Each structure stands twice: as structure tokens, then as C-alpha cells.
Amino acid sequence: MNHHDLSAPKGSNKPRKRIGRGHATGQGKTAGRGTKGQNKRSGGAKAPYFEGGQLPLVRRLPHLRGFHNLSRVAYQPINVRDLADCFAAGDQVTPDLLAAANLIRKSTDPVVVLGDGGIKMALHVKAHRFSASALAKIEAAGGTVEVLPLMP
């Protein structure tokens, strides 16, 4: 087989319709647009959202309202109670260990430690933010806290 022997399969290459070029083409006179009416004329097609004069769905739905802060930092919360349940005294608690213990979803997202519950053992906790009550409870139990920097 040579290059000049190749041809497209039968029926794959169709000639384009020459609309409005006389009766012999089969698309003469009204050019396939029917007779009379809005869509017969040029520019007569309605907008895609047009619903026959009824208020369109896109205008019935409310727009997004309010203020969305683009520089908002979404912290993953963890409570002091959860630290007491999952770690032994003297442990160093990091976001990686919290993710491994399934206490947070992702170790790469910032973590905030909240003060719900109690703790009776000393832990060294590393997180991106601490509530005042969590800080007080961890230090009262003899533990230490380290605030990690937020990644840009």
C-alpha cells in the first residue's frame, strides 16, 4: 500500500450545505428556516435563557451576597481534650502527628488549638495558633507551646 492509495472511508467527507442557493439545492427559498415568524429573520433567535417572557431562572436566583475575604486563613481546629486522649506525657505534638492520628485532615493546612476539655499531662505542642484558654491549660499542666509560622 502506498500513500496515493489511501482514501477516506465512504461517507466521511460530506460536501457542505449551500443554503439559500436556489430550488435545486433543496435548501432554496426559505433556506430551511420555515415560513414566517421570529426565527425566519436574521438576528431573530432568542437568548439561551429566554423562557417565553417568564422571568428567567438566572434572574430569579439571588446573586452571591456579602463579603468574601480572599486573604482569610482557614485553620483546622483541634481541642485540648483530643490531645489528652491521643498522646502520652512528654510527647511532642506536631501537625504531622495530628494528621497521622486522624485528628486533622491535612498536615499542610494551619492548625489552631482550642481550649475545650482538660489536660493533666505535660506535652510540647506545635501549632500555628492557640486560643488563650488552650495556652493556659497546656502550660498549667506543665507543657510548652510553640507557635509555627504561617506559610504564604
N, C-alpha and C positions, 0 to 999 in steps of 0.2 A: 504494500500500500504506500502510495506517495502522497505528498502534500496536496497535489492537484486533484486527487481522488476523493478528498474529504468533502462532505457536504452536510448541511444542517438537516436534522430529521424532518420528514414531511409534515407540514402544518405548523412548524415552529416559527417561521418567518412569515408574518401576515402583512399585507400592504395596509397602510393607514387609511381610515375612512376620510374621503374628501366630502365633507358635509357642505350642503348648500351649493352644489355644482351641477344642478340640473336633474331632471327626472330619471335619466339613465343610470345615475349612481345609486338610486334607491333612497337617497337622503336629500332629495331636492325639495323645492317649495318651502315647506315648514322646517326643513333641516332637522327632523327628529324631535322637535320641541312641541309637537302637538298644535292645536289651533286655539288661538285667543288665550288670554289670561296673563297673569303677572310673570310667570316663568318663561313665557314665549319671548318676552322682550329682553334686550340686553340690560344687564345690571339688575334684573328682576328677582334674582334669588334672594331669599330671606336669610338673615343671620342664623348661624347654627343653634343659638339659644332661643330663637323665636318660638313661642308657644301659642300662636294664633291670637295674640292680643292679651292673653292672660299674663299676669306679672311673672316673668321668668324665674326659674329656680335660683339662678345666680343673683337675682336682685332680692329674693325673699330671704336668703340666708344672711345672717349677720356677718359683718367683716370681723377680722381679728381685732379685738379691742384691747386697750390697756397698753402698758409699757413693758417691754421685754429687754432686760438688761443684758447686753451682749457680753459684758465682761464679768458676769456672775460666775462665782466658783461653786460648783456642786460638790459638797462634801458627802462622804459615806459615813453615817453615824454608827457609833459603837458605844455601848454603855459600860460603866464600871462593873456592873453586875456580871456582864458577859466575860470580862477579863478575869474575874474571880473564879468563874466556873471552868474556864478552859486552860488556865495556866497555873504552874506551880510557883511557890515562893522563890524569889530571886531570879526568875526568868526575865529575859529581855524581850519585850513585845514590840514587833515591827509590823508595818503594813504587809510585808511578805508572809509573816507567820499568821497574821489575821486572815489573809486570803487562803492560806493552806488549811486553816481551821474552819473555813466556810463562814466566817463571821462578817466578811465583806466580800463584794463581788470581784473587784479588780484591785490588785496591789498598786497599780499605777495611778489611780484616782486618789485625790486628797482625802484624808481621814480626820474626823472630829470625834473626840472622846467626850461623852456626855455623862452627867453625874447621877443617872438613875441607878438605884441599888446601892449596895455597900461592898467594901473590900477590907479584908483583915490581914492581907499579906503584902510584903514589900515586892513591888515589881518595878522594873525600869521600862517605862512606856515611851515609845517614839511615835509621834503623830504630828499632823500638820496644824491642829488646833485643839485646844482644851477648853471646856467650859470652866467657869470659876469653881463650881461645886465639885467637878471631877478632879480638878487640880488639888483642891483642899483635901478630898478623900484619899487620893493616892499618896500625898505627902504625909497625911495623918497616919497612914498605915506603914510609914517608913520607906515608901518607894520614891522614885525620882521620875521626872518627866523631861523629855527632850522635844522641842518644837522643830519639826523638819521644815525646810524651805519649800515654798510652792514652786512647782516647775512652770515655766512660761508656756 
